[in-house]
Amino acid sequence: MRHYDNESVWDAVIIGAGIAGLTASIYLARAGQKVLLLEKGAHPGGRAASTELAGAQVNLGAHALNRSALPILREVGVHPAGAAPKLPGGLVFAGERGSINVSLLQLLLGSFLNVREKCQLLAFYRSLNKSDVSFLNRVSLQEHLETWVPSLHVRHIVLALVRLSTYCDAPDLISAGAVISQLKQSQVLYVNGGWQSVIHQLTWQSQQAGVTLLSGVSVQEVIGIRPQIQVNLKGGSQLISRNVISTAGPRSTLALLNPALTPAEEAPYRQLVPVYAACLDLVVTGMPRSRTTFVLGADAPWYFSNHSATALLSNHSEHQVVHVMKYLPVKGHSDPREDQHELTALLDNIQPGWTKHTVRQRFLPRMLVTHAMPTAAMGGLSGRPGPMVKRRPGIYVAGDWVGSEGMLAHVSLASAREAARMILASTDTKTEGEEEDGT
Ligand SMILES: Cc1cc2nc3c(=O)[nH]c(=O)nc-3n(C[C@H](O)[C@H](O)[C@H](O)COP(=O)(O)OP(=O)(O)OC[C@H]3O[C@@H](n4cnc5c(N)ncnc54)[C@H](O)[C@@H]3O)c2cc1C
């Protein structure tokens, strides 16, 4: 751990060295700010870190980098290498009559869907080309599909693709406008070397820019406002900073603030609905059905993808990384043992004999995918809180729950850039003590 200078005043202290914290630190430090980045974990990366398993880089559950995130990554000097996975080779219908596997080609050309259903599917896809979908922000996906996609089969197919691009399995809650915006930008990359390679590049750029990064340091309290914000660390140390960006989640951020926000001020943070997934990550020596590399559950929330069919993830020529996942329900209870059983049963179905090929496996029962599903009730993407904390000049937030641009890692990047720009703008235009922002 590098020692930090706790005598002087920092221009910005950033809480959390995931994608958002690292990105914000680069923008600020490149503009000449004195930046301290604090990470409570042992290493930077947060949820975007990968783990080395049997010599392979394995993400924390299936990760695909949306191409819409690339311009910001490039701006901070990060150039992920990788390739686009092929479209799902098949859909699995669990159904009452037992499981049926249908390829996409069969869906369009075979008799699984009747002519009317095929037309509905094509009409839904054509509707994605509408440029302005903001009128659907407050409409739930379920309501939208009930009107436009009467066939249950077709609705299942659409919902499988929605889960794939948003990780959300709550059509009654999620905003149809947000879903359509995300489906329009559905091109992704599987990143060579796992997302850890993005974290390595971000960390390197951050250090080149002069950021002081400390891991294993947990922030406990943030007191006051600009220009003299006191940051208390676990263990008793205190720091002073002009600005603070918290990339901890919404509830963790609220818990840090002293004095606390009022209930009315907290409401936009407390209304956010988190999304979780159960993840079975495998390192295998090939798979019994090697041509089956990507399968989605149609009427069940399952995902299977052999990421090594697309990206370079291991130096060991025979080892491949396979991600199997269940999108967890937002409401109600999920039982990790049942979830794991469902995922292994899916593997038994699509890759019979898979256990003989497995070198390592890891089950992550409840991974937080995003802090904020864009719900219809909050008006979709634009209903998320902005980077400024109201009536707390100098205190900002960033992460996958902040701001109106994009979803998942894209919004972490966009909100980090926005929070950094706001700090720089306030430094340029206001005299200390005159701050009115966020009110
Ligand atoms: C299974 C899974 C699949 C996903 N798939 C995709 C995908 O395909 N595409 C996509 O774009 N995104 C995906 N994501 C989401 C993506 O990983 C996250 O949106 C992104 O990594 C969030 O970055 P962040 O910096 O906002 O938050 P985090 O990564 O959560 O970083 C916050 C950091 O703050 C630290 N911290 C918290 N509190 C404190 C404190 N008090 N003091 C110091 N440090 C603190 C934490 O330790 C953490 O490192 C997926 C996530 C999961 C779990």
The ligand as a Gaussian input file, in Angstrom:
#p B3LYP/6-31G(d) Opt

LIG

0 1
 C      -22.729000     -11.273000     -13.120000
 C      -22.522000      -9.917000     -13.693000
 C      -22.598000      -9.729000     -15.060000
 C      -22.437000      -8.465000     -15.609000
 N      -22.448000      -8.332000     -16.954000
 C      -22.274000      -7.129000     -17.506000
 C      -22.251000      -6.974000     -18.904000
 O      -22.385000      -7.935000     -19.644000
 N      -22.075000      -5.735000     -19.427000
 C      -21.917000      -4.639000     -18.621000
 O      -21.743000      -3.537000     -19.135000
 N      -21.924000      -4.750000     -17.282000
 C      -22.096000      -5.974000     -16.715000
 N      -22.107000      -6.107000     -15.356000
 C      -22.092000      -4.896000     -14.547000
 C      -20.707000      -4.307000     -14.361000
 O      -19.836000      -5.271000     -13.835000
 C      -20.869000      -3.158000     -13.370000
 O      -21.877000      -2.269000     -13.830000
 C      -19.600000      -2.335000     -13.205000
 O      -18.477000      -3.171000     -13.011000
 C      -19.815000      -1.428000     -12.004000
 O      -18.677000      -0.634000     -11.786000
 P      -18.717000       0.476000     -10.645000
 O      -17.375000       1.052000     -10.560000
 O      -19.866000       1.379000     -10.897000
 O      -19.105000      -0.319000      -9.314000
 P      -18.265000      -1.471000      -8.508000
 O      -17.561000      -2.364000      -9.467000
 O      -19.238000      -2.050000      -7.584000
 O      -17.186000      -0.606000      -7.764000
 C      -17.427000       0.042000      -6.542000
 C      -16.182000      -0.128000      -5.687000
 O      -16.334000       0.624000      -4.501000
 C      -15.725000      -0.082000      -3.449000
 N      -16.292000       0.443000      -2.207000
 C      -17.586000       0.376000      -1.785000
 N      -17.731000       0.986000      -0.602000
 C      -16.516000       1.463000      -0.250000
 C      -16.030000       2.176000       0.888000
 N      -16.830000       2.517000       1.900000
 N      -14.702000       2.490000       0.938000
 C      -13.864000       2.147000      -0.092000
 N      -14.288000       1.453000      -1.178000
 C      -15.588000       1.123000      -1.269000
 C      -16.100000      -1.532000      -3.742000
 O      -15.238000      -2.442000      -3.067000
 C      -15.966000      -1.577000      -5.258000
 O      -14.675000      -1.997000      -5.661000
 C      -22.226000      -7.357000     -14.765000
 C      -22.123000      -7.541000     -13.383000
 C      -22.255000      -8.800000     -12.851000
 C      -22.117000      -8.992000     -11.370000

